[in-house]
Amino acid sequence: MAQRYEQKIEELTHRKVLAFLSQAHVEPDITMEIFFVDGPLEGFGAVEITEPETDGSSAANSRES
């Protein structure tokens, strides 16, 4: 069944599914299907987390105050 879901997501998004997670919870009755794809989807927010710059400008600014 996972393969069928992955194929459908790839068909709909034109992205490759890298991972698929499925979880069910009882009381309350919740089911989640989560797909991780190889790039952001147009129209959906995406965040890229990078290391902060280390040029020393923030340290210099705090000493001037």
N, C-alpha and C positions, 0 to 999 in steps of 0.2 A: 504494500500500500504506500509506503514512503516513496518508492520510486515513481509511482503514479503521480503523487503530489509534487515531487520535485520536477517532473517533466512538465506538469501544467504550469507551475510557477515560472520555469524557464521559458515556456512558450508565451506566457502573458507578459513577462517583464523584459524578455530578451537579455537576461542576465544568467550566469551560471550559479546554481545553488552550491554553496560551499559546505553548508551544514544545515541540518533539519532537526529541530527539537520538538518533541511532543510530550505534553504533560496533562494529566487529568487530576482533578481534585474533587473530593466528595464533601458536601456540606460546607460551603455552598458548592453547587454543581458548576464547575468551571473546567473548560478544556481549552488548551492553548496549543497552537501550531505555529512555530517560529522558524522562519527561513532566513539564513544569512547568505547574502548574495555578493558577487564579486565587484560591486560598485554601487554608487548611490542611484536611487530611482528618481527619475524626473518628476518634479512636483512634490517630493517628500523631503523633509529636512534631513541633513546629514552633517555630522560634526567630525572634523579631523582634529585630533588632539596631538599637539606637538610640544616639544620642550620650549620653555620661555627663552627669549634672547638673553645672552649673558654678556652684554656690551658694557655693563657697569653703570649705565645711565640712571637707573633707578636708585642706586646707592649714592651717586653724586647728587641727585636731586634731594634726597632725604637729608644730606649734610648741609645743604644750603638753607633749609627752612629754619 
